[in-house]
Amino acid sequence: MGTVTLGVSIAVPEPHGSRLQERRAGFGDPAAHGIPTHVTLLPPTEVAEERLPEIAAHLAAIAAASEPFAMRLEGTGTFRPLSPVVFVKLVEGTPACDRLQELVRDADGPVPRELQFPYHPHVTVAHGISEEAMDRAFTELAGYAAEWICRSFALYEQGADGVWRKLCDYEFGSGRTVSAVPSQSGSPIEASSGTANSGTAASASASATPAG
């Protein structure tokens, strides 16, 4: 067996995920349609393919011991000049995200990943594009707001084409997979891979007020 590149994240539910994905594409970010809108819990991590069952069990156990929590996005921020990123800020739900990402990356677990920078949950809306375009993203989404109840997180695999596809979605309180939400803007986020059980995205109730 070879290796696979995995990530763990909380999906921004519809219709907000697709709206932010379309805005990201509109700013000229070429990666927009290959990355479903999300809050990262585990950044891209290369692992041996044979460890997928162990990782899946690890994530299911974390989800089973977790409870749904409120998340709210509001306004914009940036990591510039340290990193060429503009993001929508997470203003509610940060402690729960911080706890989850620590559990996922636990030193005694199957994915003991060290981070290059301190963990800062956010939703990227522009990355590595021109300064002018990133300025547009920062300004045009400054009035954006969305809120929902987070009920799960998901395991994704990056394909050879650079697109992130979902393997499994784990429901809080049970660790079970839950029903799917539509792909964001046609992005092929559902996996047909046999390396994990067929997965699904977050079930959530939500409301949003985009700028403009």
N, C-alpha and C positions, 0 to 999 in steps of 0.2 A: 504494500500500500504506500501511497505517497502522502503529501501534505495538502491541507486545505487552509484557506484564510477565512476566519470566522469573526463575527462581531455580534455583540448583544446590545439591544437598544429598546427603547420604548417608542412605539409608533405614535406619531401625531395623527389622531383619528380623522376620518372624513367628516365634513368636506375640507377641513383645515389643512390636512396634509397635502392634498392636491393643489390647493390654492397657493400655499407657500412654495411648492415645487414649481408651479408655473411662474411664480414671481422670480424664483431663482433662475429659471431658464431665461426669463425675460431680461435679466441683468447681464446675460451673456455667459453664464457659468456652464461650460460644456458637460460637467458631471451631473447636472441637475436631474436628468431622467434616469440615471443609473443608481441614484441614491434616494430611496424613499425617505420622506421627512421624518426626523427622529430626534430623540435625546439619547446620546450614547451612554451605555453602561460599561461596555468593554470595547475599546478601539480595535481596529483590524489586528488580528493575532494569528500567526501561522502555527498550526498544530498538526500532529500526525493524524491522518484520517482514521486510524484504528481507535483513536481516543474519543470519537464522537459519541458512542453509547455512554461512556463515563461522564462526558461533559453534559449530555442531555439529562442524565440522572441528577447531576449536580444542580443544574438549573431548575429542574422540576422540584427538587427538595427546597430550594430557596423560595420559589413561587408558592409552594404549599404552606410555608411558614410566614408568608407575607399577607398583608391586607390591602384592599383598594385605598387609594388616596387621591386627594384633589391636586390637579395640576393647573397652573395658569401661566400663559405667556403674555408679556406686555412690554412694548418698546423694543429698542435695539441697543446693541453694544458691539464692541469690536475688540479683537486681540492685537490689532495693529499698534505699533510697528513690530511687535514680537512675532506675530503670525498673521498672514494676509487673510483674515477671516472677519466677516460681519455676521452677526447672529441676532435672533430674537431672544430676548431675555426670559428665563424661567423665574417668575417671581413668587410662585407657590409650588411646593412639592420638592424643593431642593433637599431637605433633610432625608426624605424617603429615597430619593435617587442616590444620594451619597451613601446611604446604608446599603442599598442594593448593589451598587458597583463595588463596594468593599467586599461584600459577600461573594460576588461573582469572581473577583480577583484574589480571593483568599489564598494566602501563601501555602496552605495545606491542601488546596483544591487542585483540580486538573488544569486550570488556566491561571497560574500565579503571575499575572502580567504586571510589570512595573510601568509607571506612567512617566512620560517625559516632563509633563507639567502638572501642577496641582489640579485635581478634578474640579471642573466648573461646568455643571450641566447647562445646556443651551441648545438652540436649534439653528444650525448654520443656514444662512440664506445667500451667502456669496463666499467663494473661496478661490484665491489665486487668480483673480481677474484684475482688470485695470483699476487703478486707484479711483478714477472717475466713476466707473461702474460700481465699485464698492461704496463710494460716497452716495451714489443714487440709492443703493439698497438701504444704507443707514438712514437716509432722510425719508424715503418713501414708505418705509415700514415702521417709522417711529411711532405712529399711532395704532399699530396693530395690537390686537388683544384676542386671546382665545382661552377657553377654560373647559375642562372635562374631568371626569373621574377615571383615573388610570386603573385598569383591572388586570393587566398582564404585561409581560415583556416578551421579546422575541429573539430567537437565534437566527442569524443570517449568514450566508456564505457568499463570498465574492467569486464570480465566475471569471474565466479567462478573458471574457469581453469587458471586464471591469464593472459589470452590473452586480448589485447586491440582491440576492434572492433569499426569500424566507424559507427556513427549514422547519422551525417549530415555534409556536407561540404558547407560553405557559401562563395559565390562569392563576391569579392570586387566591390563596385559600385552599387550592386543590392540587395545583401543579399540572392539571389536565390541559390539553390543547383545546382552544375555543374556536368559534365560528369566524370565518374570514370576513374581511372588509374589502371593498373594491381596490384594485391596484391604483396607485396614484398616477394620474395622467398617462395610463397605459404602460407604466413601468412594470416589467415582468417580475414582480416581487414574490410570486408563489413558486416554490421549487417542485420539480418533479423527481428530484434526486432520491434514490433509495437509501441514502446514508442516514436518514432520520425519518421519524414519522411525519406524515404530511401535516404541515403547520398552518397556523391561522393568526390573524392579527387582532388587535385589542378591540374589545367591545366597550363602547363608551357613550355617554351622553355628553353633548358639548354645545357650546355657543361661541361665536367669534364676531369681532367687529374689525375688519381690515381697514387700513387707511385708504382713503380715497373712495 
